[in-house]
Amino acid sequence: MAETARRVDPYRAFNFIVSIVGLQQPVSFTECTGLGSTTEVIDGPRAVGGSGGGTAGHSRLPGRTTFSDITLKWGVTDSTELWDWRQDVVNGNVLRRNGSIVVFDLDNHTEVARWNFVNAWPSKWEGPAFNQKGDIAIATLVLAHEGLTSFTTTKV
């Protein structure tokens, strides 16, 4: 008897934390975007007699890889750690930090995915928009970084 396929549900986007090495005050980020990388495509000539069937043509080669900035949003509190880190950059003291974006299962007990970023520093800070609607004051921090070192998943 054939075994039925195991259903694999996608991870939920709301159950995550962002951990940044060296920050003492935990921040509950409401949004994290920008996980990505792009490798430049270089069009070049293909050598005669190569894998192109013996005719000259074009070959598409990988070039330089760049990483997207990570954008974090959170509800403003009395903690000034993220503001202070950004102000250090403004003052010419760039302190780079490593960190992780970690996704948990629905019960919030088991880590199911992790992306690690390296040598990040805050390239932009944007304060909240104030209005009379009663919304939470949301600030934004953009992190430039030098790469994503891993993507791991844990089967639950």
Phi and psi in degrees as GROMACS dihedral restraints (atoms count N, CA, C in turn):
[ dihedral_restraints ]
;  ai    aj    ak    al  type     phi  dphi    fc
    3     4     5     6     1   -70.7    20    10
    4     5     6     7     1   140.5    20    10
    6     7     8     9     1   -79.9    20    10
    7     8     9    10     1   135.3    20    10
    9    10    11    12     1   -77.1    20    10
   10    11    12    13     1   149.5    20    10
   12    13    14    15     1   -68.5    20    10
   13    14    15    16     1   141.9    20    10
   15    16    17    18     1   -77.8    20    10
   16    17    18    19     1   131.3    20    10
   18    19    20    21     1   -73.7    20    10
   19    20    21    22     1   132.9    20    10
   21    22    23    24     1  -119.5    20    10
   22    23    24    25     1   109.4    20    10
   24    25    26    27     1   -86.0    20    10
   25    26    27    28     1   145.6    20    10
   27    28    29    30     1   -68.7    20    10
   28    29    30    31     1   153.6    20    10
   30    31    32    33     1   -68.6    20    10
   31    32    33    34     1   149.9    20    10
   33    34    35    36     1   -85.9    20    10
   34    35    36    37     1   136.7    20    10
   36    37    38    39     1   -76.5    20    10
   37    38    39    40     1   -13.4    20    10
   39    40    41    42     1   -91.7    20    10
   40    41    42    43     1   -11.8    20    10
   42    43    44    45     1  -103.5    20    10
   43    44    45    46     1    73.7    20    10
   45    46    47    48     1  -141.0    20    10
   46    47    48    49     1   161.5    20    10
   48    49    50    51     1  -133.4    20    10
   49    50    51    52     1   156.1    20    10
   51    52    53    54     1  -118.2    20    10
   52    53    54    55     1   121.9    20    10
   54    55    56    57     1  -110.4    20    10
   55    56    57    58     1   127.8    20    10
   57    58    59    60     1  -122.1    20    10
   58    59    60    61     1   122.4    20    10
   60    61    62    63     1   -58.6    20    10
   61    62    63    64     1   132.0    20    10
   63    64    65    66     1    94.3    20    10
   64    65    66    67     1    -7.2    20    10
   66    67    68    69     1   -90.8    20    10
   67    68    69    70     1   126.0    20    10
   69    70    71    72     1   -83.8    20    10
   70    71    72    73     1   -39.3    20    10
   72    73    74    75     1   -86.0    20    10
   73    74    75    76     1   120.2    20    10
   75    76    77    78     1   -66.0    20    10
   76    77    78    79     1   137.1    20    10
   78    79    80    81     1  -115.0    20    10
   79    80    81    82     1   128.6    20    10
   81    82    83    84     1   -92.5    20    10
   82    83    84    85     1    94.9    20    10
   84    85    86    87     1   -72.9    20    10
   85    86    87    88     1   137.2    20    10
   87    88    89    90     1   -89.5    20    10
   88    89    90    91     1   -18.0    20    10
   90    91    92    93     1  -155.7    20    10
   91    92    93    94     1   143.0    20    10
   93    94    95    96     1  -140.6    20    10
   94    95    96    97     1   117.6    20    10
   96    97    98    99     1  -130.6    20    10
   97    98    99   100     1   165.4    20    10
   99   100   101   102     1   101.2    20    10
  100   101   102   103     1     8.4    20    10
  102   103   104   105     1   -68.8    20    10
  103   104   105   106     1   112.9    20    10
  105   106   107   108     1  -178.6    20    10
  106   107   108   109     1   161.0    20    10
  108   109   110   111     1  -143.8    20    10
  109   110   111   112     1   152.8    20    10
  111   112   113   114     1  -135.0    20    10
  112   113   114   115     1   132.4    20    10
  114   115   116   117     1  -108.4    20    10
  115   116   117   118     1   124.0    20    10
  117   118   119   120     1   -61.1    20    10
  118   119   120   121     1   141.7    20    10
  120   121   122   123     1  -102.0    20    10
  121   122   123   124     1   125.4    20    10
  123   124   125   126     1  -108.9    20    10
  124   125   126   127     1   119.9    20    10
  126   127   128   129     1   -89.3    20    10
  127   128   129   130     1   127.1    20    10
  129   130   131   132     1  -143.1    20    10
  130   131   132   133     1   169.2    20    10
  132   133   134   135     1   -72.9    20    10
  133   134   135   136     1   147.5    20    10
  135   136   137   138     1   -98.8    20    10
  136   137   138   139     1   136.9    20    10
  138   139   140   141     1   -67.4    20    10
  139   140   141   142     1   143.1    20    10
  141   142   143   144     1   -64.8    20    10
  142   143   144   145     1   136.5    20    10
  144   145   146   147     1    86.4    20    10
  145   146   147   148     1     2.1    20    10
  147   148   149   150     1   -81.1    20    10
  148   149   150   151     1  -156.4    20    10
  150   151   152   153     1   -74.0    20    10
  151   152   153   154     1    -0.2    20    10
  153   154   155   156     1   -85.6    20    10
  154   155   156   157     1    15.5    20    10
  156   157   158   159     1    85.5    20    10
  157   158   159   160     1    17.9    20    10
  159   160   161   162     1    88.9    20    10
  160   161   162   163     1     3.5    20    10
  162   163   164   165     1  -116.5    20    10
  163   164   165   166     1   151.2    20    10
  165   166   167   168     1   -70.4    20    10
  166   167   168   169     1   146.0    20    10
  168   169   170   171     1  -166.8    20    10
  169   170   171   172     1  -155.0    20    10
  171   172   173   174     1  -115.7    20    10
  172   173   174   175     1   144.0    20    10
  174   175   176   177     1  -118.2    20    10
  175   176   177   178     1   140.4    20    10
  177   178   179   180     1  -105.5    20    10
  178   179   180   181     1   117.7    20    10
  180   181   182   183     1  -115.8    20    10
  181   182   183   184     1   150.5    20    10
  183   184   185   186     1   -75.2    20    10
  184   185   186   187     1   137.8    20    10
  186   187   188   189     1  -110.4    20    10
  187   188   189   190     1  -139.5    20    10
  189   190   191   192     1   -72.9    20    10
  190   191   192   193     1   138.4    20    10
  192   193   194   195     1  -100.7    20    10
  193   194   195   196     1   133.0    20    10
  195   196   197   198     1  -121.9    20    10
  196   197   198   199     1   157.7    20    10
  198   199   200   201     1  -116.4    20    10
  199   200   201   202     1   138.4    20    10
  201   202   203   204     1   -68.6    20    10
  202   203   204   205     1   149.5    20    10
  204   205   206   207     1   -68.0    20    10
  205   206   207   208     1   147.3    20    10
  207   208   209   210     1   -96.7    20    10
  208   209   210   211     1   127.6    20    10
  210   211   212   213     1  -109.7    20    10
  211   212   213   214     1   126.3    20    10
  213   214   215   216     1  -115.7    20    10
  214   215   216   217     1   138.9    20    10
  216   217   218   219     1  -127.0    20    10
  217   218   219   220     1   143.7    20    10
  219   220   221   222     1  -155.3    20    10
  220   221   222   223     1   158.6    20    10
  222   223   224   225     1   -76.3    20    10
  223   224   225   226     1   127.3    20    10
  225   226   227   228     1   -65.4    20    10
  226   227   228   229     1   134.5    20    10
  228   229   230   231     1  -129.5    20    10
  229   230   231   232     1  -165.6    20    10
  231   232   233   234     1   -82.4    20    10
  232   233   234   235     1    -2.5    20    10
  234   235   236   237     1   -72.8    20    10
  235   236   237   238     1   134.7    20    10
  237   238   239   240     1  -112.2    20    10
  238   239   240   241     1     9.6    20    10
  240   241   242   243     1   -58.4    20    10
  241   242   243   244     1   -46.0    20    10
  243   244   245   246     1   -68.6    20    10
  244   245   246   247     1   -39.9    20    10
  246   247   248   249     1   -60.9    20    10
  247   248   249   250     1   -46.2    20    10
  249   250   251   252     1   -62.2    20    10
  250   251   252   253     1   -41.5    20    10
  252   253   254   255     1   -61.2    20    10
  253   254   255   256     1   -44.1    20    10
  255   256   257   258     1   -65.2    20    10
  256   257   258   259     1   -42.7    20    10
  258   259   260   261     1   -62.3    20    10
  259   260   261   262     1   -34.1    20    10
  261   262   263   264     1   -58.6    20    10
  262   263   264   265     1   -41.7    20    10
  264   265   266   267     1   -64.7    20    10
  265   266   267   268     1   -44.6    20    10
  267   268   269   270     1   -57.6    20    10
  268   269   270   271     1   -36.8    20    10
  270   271   272   273     1   -84.4    20    10
  271   272   273   274     1     4.6    20    10
  273   274   275   276     1    91.5    20    10
  274   275   276   277     1     6.5    20    10
  276   277   278   279     1  -110.0    20    10
  277   278   279   280     1    90.5    20    10
  279   280   281   282     1   -85.9    20    10
  280   281   282   283     1   107.8    20    10
  282   283   284   285     1  -100.4    20    10
  283   284   285   286     1   113.4    20    10
  285   286   287   288     1   -89.9    20    10
  286   287   288   289     1   140.6    20    10
  288   289   290   291     1  -132.9    20    10
  289   290   291   292     1   148.6    20    10
  291   292   293   294     1   -92.4    20    10
  292   293   294   295     1   161.3    20    10
  294   295   296   297     1  -165.5    20    10
  295   296   297   298     1  -179.5    20    10
  297   298   299   300     1  -142.7    20    10
  298   299   300   301     1   147.0    20    10
  300   301   302   303     1  -108.9    20    10
  301   302   303   304     1   120.3    20    10
  303   304   305   306     1  -120.6    20    10
  304   305   306   307     1   131.0    20    10
  306   307   308   309     1  -107.5    20    10
  307   308   309   310     1   138.5    20    10
  309   310   311   312     1  -113.6    20    10
  310   311   312   313     1   162.3    20    10
  312   313   314   315     1   -69.1    20    10
  313   314   315   316     1   176.3    20    10
  315   316   317   318     1   -62.7    20    10
  316   317   318   319     1   -28.4    20    10
  318   319   320   321     1   -83.0    20    10
  319   320   321   322     1    -3.7    20    10
  321   322   323   324     1    63.4    20    10
  322   323   324   325     1    28.9    20    10
  324   325   326   327     1  -111.6    20    10
  325   326   327   328     1   -31.4    20    10
  327   328   329   330     1  -118.9    20    10
  328   329   330   331     1   129.1    20    10
  330   331   332   333     1   -70.2    20    10
  331   332   333   334     1   130.0    20    10
  333   334   335   336     1  -114.5    20    10
  334   335   336   337     1   -19.1    20    10
  336   337   338   339     1  -156.3    20    10
  337   338   339   340     1   151.1    20    10
  339   340   341   342     1  -150.8    20    10
  340   341   342   343     1   135.0    20    10
  342   343   344   345     1  -120.3    20    10
  343   344   345   346     1   127.9    20    10
  345   346   347   348     1  -103.1    20    10
  346   347   348   349     1   133.7    20    10
  348   349   350   351     1  -115.6    20    10
  349   350   351   352     1   152.3    20    10
  351   352   353   354     1  -124.6    20    10
  352   353   354   355     1   147.2    20    10
  354   355   356   357     1    53.5    20    10
  355   356   357   358     1    47.7    20    10
  357   358   359   360     1   -84.9    20    10
  358   359   360   361     1   149.9    20    10
  360   361   362   363     1  -148.9    20    10
  361   362   363   364     1   147.8    20    10
  363   364   365   366     1   -76.5    20    10
  364   365   366   367     1   115.2    20    10
  366   367   368   369     1   -95.0    20    10
  367   368   369   370     1   -13.4    20    10
  369   370   371   372     1  -156.8    20    10
  370   371   372   373     1   139.3    20    10
  372   373   374   375     1  -126.9    20    10
  373   374   375   376     1   136.1    20    10
  375   376   377   378     1  -132.3    20    10
  376   377   378   379     1   125.6    20    10
  378   379   380   381     1   -75.8    20    10
  379   380   381   382     1   171.5    20    10
  381   382   383   384     1   -72.0    20    10
  382   383   384   385     1   158.6    20    10
  384   385   386   387     1   -90.7    20    10
  385   386   387   388     1   127.4    20    10
  387   388   389   390     1  -100.3    20    10
  388   389   390   391     1   137.2    20    10
  390   391   392   393     1  -154.9    20    10
  391   392   393   394     1   178.1    20    10
  393   394   395   396     1   -94.4    20    10
  394   395   396   397     1    13.7    20    10
  396   397   398   399     1   -79.7    20    10
  397   398   399   400     1   -16.0    20    10
  399   400   401   402     1    85.7    20    10
  400   401   402   403     1    13.1    20    10
  402   403   404   405     1   -71.7    20    10
  403   404   405   406     1   163.1    20    10
  405   406   407   408     1   -70.8    20    10
  406   407   408   409     1   141.3    20    10
  408   409   410   411     1   -76.0    20    10
  409   410   411   412     1   115.1    20    10
  411   412   413   414     1  -109.2    20    10
  412   413   414   415     1   127.1    20    10
  414   415   416   417     1  -106.0    20    10
  415   416   417   418     1   160.7    20    10
  417   418   419   420     1  -129.1    20    10
  418   419   420   421     1   137.3    20    10
  420   421   422   423     1  -129.4    20    10
  421   422   423   424     1   129.7    20    10
  423   424   425   426     1  -106.3    20    10
  424   425   426   427     1   127.7    20    10
  426   427   428   429     1  -108.0    20    10
  427   428   429   430     1   122.1    20    10
  429   430   431   432     1   -84.8    20    10
  430   431   432   433     1   143.9    20    10
  432   433   434   435     1  -149.0    20    10
  433   434   435   436     1   171.7    20    10
  435   436   437   438     1  -105.2    20    10
  436   437   438   439     1     9.5    20    10
  438   439   440   441     1   147.7    20    10
  439   440   441   442     1   158.9    20    10
  441   442   443   444     1  -100.2    20    10
  442   443   444   445     1   119.0    20    10
  444   445   446   447     1   -87.8    20    10
  445   446   447   448     1   -21.7    20    10
  447   448   449   450     1  -163.1    20    10
  448   449   450   451     1   154.3    20    10
  450   451   452   453     1  -129.4    20    10
  451   452   453   454     1   120.1    20    10
  453   454   455   456     1  -127.4    20    10
  454   455   456   457     1   150.1    20    10
  456   457   458   459     1  -128.2    20    10
  457   458   459   460     1   153.0    20    10
  459   460   461   462     1  -120.7    20    10
  460   461   462   463     1   125.8    20    10
  462   463   464   465     1   -75.3    20    10
  463   464   465   466     1   131.7    20    10
